[in-house]
C-alpha cells in the first residue's frame, strides 16, 4: 500500500472562535445567496446529507461527509498532494445550476467542477487556475448524478479543505425512474470506500494466545503483528466501529493458521448477530469479502481451523460505503467536586487565587510547592488538599509522548526528527496528539518538550531536543507547547538552562552574552509565543551556581525579561537549597519535599524567604491550576487507559516522513518496483532491533512498532520484487546477499541516545561501519538508512549510493521509510544540526570544552556553536545545518527586502520546483549583522515549508521583528538593534544561500522581549 492510499494526516491549525465565526458568517451569506436565486432557476440544495466520497481524507476528523452536512464548523480536508477530489452522489440525474464552495484556508487554486452519470466518466463544466479561496459561488450548467470538485493545484502546502460543498439545481428521476428525494440515503454505484474503518475502532476477541497476540494487533495497520487465538473452536474476533456504519466489505489477511469454516456477522449491540457471509471452504491468504448491512460491530466467527493451532489474522479490515468512519464523541467533563467558593466559579482567576490564598496556612502553602515521594501512580505528584478543594497535580515524562513505562500510548518521533521537519504546524499537531494522550492518562503536567541546544553531538540526550539553533528550537517548542496545552495539559519545558552534557567535569563556564543569545532564547520563546505554563530547571551548574538556584537562569530571563507567569519546577533531585532556590525563582521541588517542606516554612518564619516571595510562589502554581480548569472540572483519565489511536499513529508516521533527511543520492533512489528485481535488506535495525526511541526519561513505550523490513515487504507485495533479510551478524553472508541483489539497503543505528550517559565516539558501534563498507564493496547500489541520537561519522560515505538520516523516528518508522525509499513520499527533511567530518573538526574539540577539566567545562566557543562555528572558521562540515535533498530540485529567485515599518521588516522570495516530481522545499532566511555587532556570520531567523508541483512557483514571505536584528548588549544588559546594514540571505541550508539583500536599521533601538 502506498502512502497516497493511506488516510492522510491531520495538520495543526489555529481554529479559534473568530475563525469559526467567520466560517459561519460565510455559510449564512452563501445560504442567503441560495434562497435569493431568481425564480426561473427553481434551484434546490441537492447535496446536503447525500453520500460523499473523496480521493483522500486528512484523517477521521475531516471526512468527505463533513462538506455536505450543512455545518460550516466541520470540514473535509484531503492529503497534502495533487490531484485530489471530492464528489457527492445526488441520488439521481439532476440539472445543475450552481455550485458553492466554502473553502477553509487551504483552498484550490486550480480546479474543475465535473459531472458524471455513473461516477466513472466525467465531463468538466467549470475550470479555473486562479482560485482565490473564500466562498466561491459558481453559476454553471450541467447534468449528472455525481458532481465533484477536482483539484490540481493548492493555494497552500496543505491539502484541499472545504467547509461546505453545495450543489444546487433540479432533480430529475432516480435510477429506477422514480423521483428521488434529496437527503434520502442511497448507495453510490461502486461506492465501497478504501478507508479501513476498523483502524478507527477497537477490537476484542474470544481469546488470545498470549499478550503479544491480542485482538488489537489485527487492526493496527501492521502486517508484522497479529491476533492469534487459543487452539480450540469456536473463536471470534470483533471490531467496534464506534457507530452504526454501512458496511460493504471485509478483508481478512490470514497468517498460516487460518479458518476453513467461519462466518462474518454484523450487530448493532454486540449481542444479537446477523450472518452476512458463511463458508466451510476457507483457503487462507487474503480474503476480500463483499457484504451488505449497517452495523456498529463486525466479527469473524470461526468454527473450524485449518491447522492444529488457533485462528490467526495479520489484519481484519472493515470497509464502508463512501469510506465513512465514526467520529469519536468527546467524553463530557464533570464539575469539580467540593463546595469551596473558588470551585466551579466564573470569577476572574486573580480573584479566585486571592480567595484561596487567603484561606491557606503556612504549612498548606508549602504543601503545594513540593512533590511526594514515593508517588502512587505517576512519576511526580503534588498531593491535593481536600479541605481547600485543591486537587492533586500529576506529572509524567516526557517529550516524545507519555513516558515512564505506561502502555497504550503512541511512541512519537524524537525531538531532532521533529525539528528536521522545519514544520511548526506539524509540531503543534504533535503537541495536540501527545497532549490528548497525557490527558487521557490523567496527567496534568507533561514534562516536555526538551529544548536545550545540541552543543556537541556526543551529548546523550541530543535526540530529545530540537537541534543546535535557538530560533528553530524556539519556534518548534512554542508550537509543541501550544498543541499540548490545547488539550488541557500544562507543558513543562526543560531544562533551564545551559544543560548540554550528562557527565560534565564540573561547573559550566559561560559568558552572559552567550547565555542570552544561545541557551536562553528557546525558553523565552516558549513563554512569549507558546504560553508555556511551566519550566523545569535542570541539573547543570552554571558559573558555579546550581541551575535551580541561579537567578541568571530563572528570575531574570524568565520572569523579568520574558514576563513568565507560570511556575518553575526542579528536575528530579535537581534542587540543592531552600533559601537560594526560592529567592532565585524555583517554585516547586520535585519529586519530594526535602528543601521545600519544613525547611521552607522555617525560612519564611525567620525571614530568609519573605512572605511575599512565598505567596508569589503559591500564586504561580494556583494561577495555572485555575487557568487549566483544575478547579472547574473533576479529575479524569486513568494511567491504565489505552489512549493511542490510529489517527495518533498516523501523526507519528507523518513526522517520520517529514523529518527523515535524504543526505546522499547518486540516482539509485527512489527504488523501482520492476518485476524480477531483488532487494537485500541488511542490519538488526531493519527488524526487531530497530531503534525508534532513545533511553531514559525520554523513552516512550510503543503500542506497535512497524519494522522497516515489514514496511518494505508490504510496499512491494504483488510487484514481483523479491526482498531478502539478513541481520548482518555474518558480514560475509550479508555481502554475498548484497552481491546477488539488485540493490542493498543497510539499516544501522548508534544506540547512543540515553539520559545520564554521553558518548566518546561518533562512529557506529558493533562493527556496523565495517558491515556497511563490506556490503557497499559487494554492491555499489547500496543505500544506508541511519537511526541516530544526533550526528554520526560516515567513513563509508563515498562508497555508498545513498544515505537517509532518520534519527529516532517513532513507532511508524517502517511505514515511513518504505514510502520514502520507493518515492511514494518525496523526502523533505532538513538537518537541524551540523554533521562534522571528525571529532577534531567540531566547535567543542578540546578536552577543556568537552567533557571539561579541573572541575570546569569551558564554553569558550561562545556563540559559535553548530553552523555558527563552521561559518565563522570557514570550515566545511560533512553536512551543513539546514541541508536536505529531495527527489526533485528547487530554485530561488526574486528576493525583495522591504524597509522596516511598524517595528518589523517583510522579505519575500520565489521558490520554484525545477524538477520533474512534486516535492516540498524548506526556504530558510538568515540574517548577517554588521561586523561591529560581533555576531556569527549569519543566523537563522525564518523558515517556511512550501509544496510545489513540477514547474510551479510560490512566493514565500518572512516577517522579521526587530529581535531578528538585535544582539545582547552587555553594557546595558538589554537586547539592542544597532543602526546599520544587515545582510538578508535566503536559500535551503546554512551553506546554500543564493539570494542576498540588505536591510537597513535606521537608528539604534532597545528591543523588549514581550
C-alpha positions, 0 to 999 in steps of 0.5 A: 500500500502506498502512502497516497492510499493511506488516510492522510494526516491531520495538520495543526491549525489555529481554529479559534472562535473568530475563525469559526465565526467567520466560517459561519458568517460565510455559510449564512451569506452563501445560504442567503445567496441560495434562497435569493436565486431568481425564480426561473432557476427553481434551484434546490440544495441537492447535496446536503446529507447525500453520500460523499466520497473523496480521493483522500481524507486528512484523517477521521476528523475531516471526512468527505461527509463533513462538506455536505452536512450543512455545518460550516464548523466541520470540514473535509480536508484531503492529503497534502498532494495533487490531484485530489477530489471530492464528489457527492452522489445526488441520488439521481440525474439532476440539472445543475445550476450552481455550485458553492464552495466554502473553502477553509484556508487551504483552498484550490487554486486550480480546479474543475467542477465535473459531472458524471452519470455513473461516477466513472466518466466525467465531463468538466463544466467549470475550470479555473487556475486562479482560485482565490479561496473564500466562498466561491459561488459558481453559476454553471450548467450541467447534468449528472448524478455525481458532481465533484470538485477536482483539484490540481493545484493548492493555494497552500502546502496543505491539502484541499479543505472545504467547509461546505460543498453545495450543489444546487439545481433540479432533480430529475428521476432516480435510477429506477425512474422514480423521483428521488428525494434529496437527503434520502440515503442511497448507495453510490454505484461502486461506492465501497470506500478504501478507508479501513474503518476498523483502524478507527475502532477497537477490537476484542476477541474470544481469546488470545494466545498470549499478550503479544497476540491480542485482538488489537494487533489485527487492526493496527495497520501492521502486517508484522503483528497479529491476533492469534487465538487459543487452539480450540473452536469456536473463536471470534474476533470483533471490531467496534466501529464506534457507530452504526456504519454501512458496511460493504466489505471485509478483508481478512489477511490470514497468517498460516493458521487460518479458518476453513469454516467461519462466518462474518456477522454484523450487530448493532449491540454486540449481542444479537448477530446477523450472518452476512457471509458463511463458508466451510471452504476457507483457503487462507491468504487474503480474503476480500469479502463483499457484504451488505448491512449497517452495523456498529460491530463486525466479527469473524466467527470461526468454527473450524481451523485449518491447522492444529493451532488457533485462528490467526489474522495479520489484519481484519479490515472493515470497509464502508460505503463512501469510506465513512468512519465514526467520529469519536464523541468527546467524553463530557467533563464533570464539575469539580467536586467540593463546595469551596467558593473558588470551585466551579466559579466564573470569577476572574482567576486573580480573584479566585487565587486571592480567595484561596490564598487567603484561606491557606496556612503556612504549612498548606502553602508549602504543601503545594510547592513540593512533590511526594515521594514515593508517588502512587501512580505517576512519576511526580505528584503534588498531593491535593488538599481536600479541605481547600478543594485543591486537587492533586497535580500529576506529572509524567515524562516526557517529550516524545509522548507519555513516558515512564513505562505506561502502555497504550500510548503512541511512541512519537518521533524524537525531538531532532526528527521533529525539528528536521521537519522545519514544520511548526504546524506539524509540531503543534499537531504533535503537541495536540496528539501527545497532549490528548494522550497525557490527558487521557492518562490523567496527567496534568503536567507533561514534562516536555518538550526538551529544548536545550541546544545540541552543543556537541553531538556526543551529548546523550540526550541530543535526540530529545531536543530540537537541534543546535539553533535557538530560533528553530528550537524556539519556534518548534517548542512554542508550537509543541507547547501550544498543541499540548496545552490545547488539550488541557495539559500544562507543558513543562519545558526543560531544562533551564538552562545551559544543560548540554552534557550528562557527565560534565567535569564540573561547573559550566563556564559561560559568558552572559552574552552567550547565555542570552543569545544561545541557551536562553532564547528557546525558553523565552520563546516558549513563554512569549509565543507558546504560553508555556505554563511551566519550566523545569530547571535542570541539573547543570551548574552554571558559573558555579551556581546550581541551575535551580538556584541561579537567578541568571537562569530563572528570575531574570530571563524568565520572569523579568525579561520574558514576563513568565507567569507560570511556575518553575519546577526542579528536575528530579533531585535537581534542587540543592537549597531552600533559601537560594532556590526560592529567592532565585525563582524555583517554585516547586521541588520535585519529586519530594519535599526535602528543601521545600517542606519544613525547611521552607516554612522555617525560612519564611518564619525567620525571614530568609524567604519573605512572605511575599516571595512565598505567596508569589510562589503559591500564586504561580502554581494556583494561577495555572491550576485555575487557568487549566480548569483544575478547579472547574472540572473533576479529575479524569483519565486513568494511567491504565487507559489505552489512549493511542489511536490510529489517527495518533499513529498516523501523526507519528508516521507523518513526522517520520516522513517529514523529518527523515533527511535524504543526505546522499543520492547518486540516482539509485533512489527512489527504488523501482518496483520492476518485476524480477528485481531483488532487494537485500535488506541488511542490519538488526535495525531493519527488524526487531532491533530497530531503534525508534526511541532513545533511553531514559526519561525520554523513552516512550513505550510503543503500542506497535512498532512497524519494522522497516523490513515489514514496511518494505515487504508490504510496499512491494507485495504483488510487484514481483520484487523479491526482498531478502533479510539478513541481520548482518551478524555474518558480514560475509553472508550479508555481502554475498546477499548484497552481491546477488541483489539488485540493490542493498539497503543497510539499516544501522543505528548508534544506540547512543541516545540515553539520559545520564550517559554521553558518548566518546565516539561518533562512529557506529558501534558493533562493527556496523561501519565495517558491515556497511563498507563490506556490503557497499564493496559487494554492491555499489547500489547500496543505500544506508538508512541511519537511526541516530541520537544526533550526528554520526561519522560516515567513513563509508560515505563515498562508497555508498549510493545513498544515505537517509538520516532518520534519527529516532523516528517513532513507532511508524518508522517502517511505514515511513521509510518504505514510502520514502525509499520507493518515492511514494513520499518525496523526502523533505527533511532538513538537518537541524544540526551540523554533521562534522567530518571528525571529532577534531573538526567540531566547535567543542574539540578540546578536552577543556570544552568537552567533557571539561577539566579541573572541575570546569567545562569551558564554553569558550566557543561562545556563540559559535556553536553548530553552523555558527562555528563552521561559518565563522572558521570557514570550515566545511562540515560533512553536512551543513545545518539546514541541508536536505535533498529531495527527489526533485530540485528547487530554485530561488529567485526574486528576493525583495527586502522591504524597509522596516515599518511598524517595528518589523521588516517583510522579505519575500522570495520565489521558490520554484520546483525545477524538477520533474516530481512534486516535492516540498522545499524548506526556504530558510532566511538568515540574517548577517549583522554588521561586523561591529555587532560581533555576531556569527556570520549569519543566523537563522531567523525564518523558515517556511515549508512550501509544496510545489508541483513540477514547474510551479512557483510560490512566493514565500514571505518572512516577517522579521521583528526587530529581535531578528536584528538585535544582539545582547548588549552587555553594557546595558544588559538589554537586547539592542538593534544597532543602526546599520546594514544587515545582510538578508540571505535566503536559500535551503541550508546554512551553506546554500544561500543564493539570494542576498539583500540588505536591510537597513536599521535606521537608528539604534533601538532597545528591543523588549522581549514581550 
